[in-house]
Amino acid sequence: MSSAASDHSIQVRLVGEDAWMSWRDIRLRALQDSPNAFGSTYEREAVFTESDFRERLRRDEPAVLAFADDMPVGMGAGYSDLDGWLHLVAMWVHPGWRQRRIGRRVLEVLLGWAHERGLRVHLDVVVGNAEARQLYEGLGFQGTGQTEPLRPGSPHRLERLVLPAHPPD
């Protein structure tokens, strides 16, 4: 099956707490696959309860899953602050499903959610993650040069990227 044909079977949508099992499954897979891309760790979240995962999927903050049939293959989320920003987090696509525009589609849903609420958007990307950076820049995000450690004790650094209020054409 070609990549284009398989794209038609991908469903990308906002999810609520009823999707907690799918969120848990892909989140734990993401933490195992890409431990240096997240501020949290597999060891920390593997012991989370159903209640913990349901809380993360509160309906007042966006959480997006991409499904191939019933299998979650991509994810992304955000949380807003009182200053009018949506901070995107938890972006990840299953390695077997990359290069199929799934990450872009997840981001487009999140950006639509932010736009409907008049929020500006920013995210942090691991310095050196060229594939992720290319995705974000392709949607208009711009680097700020601001960096910080991924998490305490990590040699990896994050750079803040911001989507301008009026993205370039």
C-alpha positions as CSV (number, residue, x, y, z in Angstrom):
1,M,0.0,0.0,0.0
2,S,1.4,3.4,-0.9
3,S,1.9,6.1,1.6
4,A,-0.8,8.3,0.0
5,A,-3.3,5.4,0.2
6,S,-2.6,4.8,3.8
7,D,-3.1,8.5,4.7
8,H,-6.8,8.1,3.8
9,S,-7.2,5.6,6.6
10,I,-5.7,7.9,9.3
11,Q,-8.3,9.6,11.5
12,V,-7.0,12.6,13.5
13,R,-9.2,14.1,16.2
14,L,-9.5,15.9,19.5
15,V,-10.1,13.4,22.3
16,G,-11.4,13.5,25.8
17,E,-11.0,11.4,28.9
18,D,-12.9,8.5,27.3
19,A,-9.8,7.9,25.1
20,W,-7.5,7.5,28.2
21,M,-6.4,3.9,27.3
22,S,-5.3,4.9,23.8
23,W,-3.6,8.0,25.2
24,R,-1.8,5.8,27.8
25,D,-0.7,3.3,25.2
26,I,0.8,5.7,22.8
27,R,2.2,8.0,25.5
28,L,4.1,5.1,27.1
29,R,5.3,3.9,23.7
30,A,6.5,7.4,22.9
31,L,8.4,7.7,26.2
32,Q,10.1,4.3,25.5
33,D,10.9,5.2,21.8
34,S,12.1,8.7,22.3
35,P,13.1,9.2,25.9
36,N,15.2,12.3,25.1
37,A,12.2,14.1,23.5
38,F,10.0,14.5,26.6
39,G,10.3,16.2,29.9
40,S,8.9,13.1,31.6
41,T,10.1,9.5,31.6
42,Y,8.6,6.1,31.0
43,E,9.4,5.1,34.6
44,R,7.5,8.0,36.0
45,E,4.4,7.5,33.8
46,A,4.2,3.7,33.7
47,V,2.8,3.8,37.2
48,F,0.1,6.4,36.4
49,T,-3.4,5.2,37.1
50,E,-6.5,5.5,35.0
51,S,-7.4,8.6,37.0
52,D,-4.0,10.2,36.2
53,F,-4.5,9.6,32.4
54,R,-8.1,10.8,32.5
55,E,-7.0,14.0,34.3
56,R,-4.5,14.7,31.5
57,L,-7.4,14.5,28.9
58,R,-9.6,17.1,30.5
59,R,-11.9,18.6,27.8
60,D,-10.9,22.2,28.5
61,E,-7.3,21.6,27.1
62,P,-6.7,20.0,23.7
63,A,-5.4,16.5,23.3
64,V,-5.2,15.0,19.8
65,L,-4.8,11.4,18.7
66,A,-4.2,10.0,15.2
67,F,-5.6,6.5,14.6
68,A,-4.8,3.9,11.9
69,D,-8.0,1.9,12.2
70,D,-8.2,1.6,16.0
71,M,-4.5,1.8,16.8
72,P,-3.1,5.2,18.0
73,V,-0.2,6.2,15.8
74,G,0.3,9.9,16.6
75,M,-0.4,12.3,19.4
76,G,-0.1,15.9,20.5
77,A,-1.5,18.1,23.3
78,G,-1.5,21.6,24.6
79,Y,-2.1,23.6,27.7
80,S,-3.1,27.2,27.8
81,D,-2.1,29.9,30.2
82,L,-3.6,33.1,31.5
83,D,-1.4,35.2,29.2
84,G,-3.1,33.9,26.0
85,W,-0.7,31.2,25.0
86,L,-1.2,27.6,24.1
87,H,2.0,25.6,24.8
88,L,2.2,22.5,22.6
89,V,3.5,19.3,24.2
90,A,3.6,15.5,23.8
91,M,4.1,15.6,20.0
92,W,5.0,12.2,18.7
93,V,4.3,9.8,15.8
94,H,4.9,6.1,15.8
95,P,8.2,5.3,13.9
96,G,6.3,3.0,11.4
97,W,4.0,5.8,10.6
98,R,6.4,8.8,10.1
99,Q,6.8,10.6,6.8
100,R,3.0,10.4,6.2
101,R,2.0,14.0,7.3
102,I,0.5,12.6,10.5
103,G,2.5,15.0,12.7
104,R,1.4,17.9,10.5
105,R,-2.3,16.9,10.7
106,V,-2.1,16.6,14.5
107,L,-0.5,20.1,14.7
108,E,-3.2,21.5,12.4
109,V,-5.9,20.3,14.7
110,L,-4.1,21.8,17.7
111,L,-3.5,25.1,15.8
112,G,-7.2,25.2,14.9
113,W,-8.2,24.8,18.5
114,A,-5.8,27.7,19.5
115,H,-7.0,29.9,16.6
116,E,-10.7,29.4,17.6
117,R,-9.8,30.7,21.1
118,G,-7.6,33.6,20.0
119,L,-4.5,32.0,21.6
120,R,-0.9,32.4,20.4
121,V,1.1,29.2,20.2
122,H,4.6,28.1,21.2
123,L,6.4,24.9,21.8
124,D,9.8,23.5,22.8
125,V,11.9,21.3,20.5
126,V,15.0,19.3,21.4
127,V,18.0,21.1,19.9
128,G,19.3,18.9,17.1
129,N,15.9,17.2,16.3
130,A,16.0,18.4,12.7
131,E,13.0,16.3,11.6
132,A,10.7,17.8,14.2
133,R,12.1,21.3,13.7
134,Q,11.5,21.1,9.9
135,L,7.9,20.1,10.6
136,Y,7.3,23.0,13.0
137,E,9.1,25.6,10.7
138,G,7.0,24.3,7.8
139,L,3.9,25.5,9.7
140,G,5.4,28.9,10.3
141,F,7.1,28.4,13.8
142,Q,10.2,30.5,14.3
143,G,13.1,29.8,16.7
144,T,13.6,32.3,19.5
145,G,17.1,31.2,20.6
146,Q,15.9,30.7,24.1
147,T,17.1,27.3,25.4
148,E,16.7,25.4,28.7
149,P,17.5,21.9,29.8
150,L,15.1,19.1,28.8
151,R,14.8,18.1,32.4
152,P,17.1,18.3,35.5
153,G,20.3,16.3,34.9
154,S,19.8,15.9,31.1
155,P,22.5,17.0,28.7
156,H,19.8,17.7,26.1
157,R,18.4,21.2,25.6
158,L,15.1,22.5,24.4
159,E,14.6,25.6,22.2
160,R,11.4,27.6,22.3
161,L,9.7,28.1,18.9
162,V,6.9,30.6,18.5
163,L,4.2,30.8,15.8
164,P,3.9,34.5,14.9
165,A,0.5,36.0,15.4
166,H,0.2,36.3,11.6
167,P,2.2,33.4,10.1
168,P,4.0,34.2,6.8
169,D,2.2,33.3,3.6
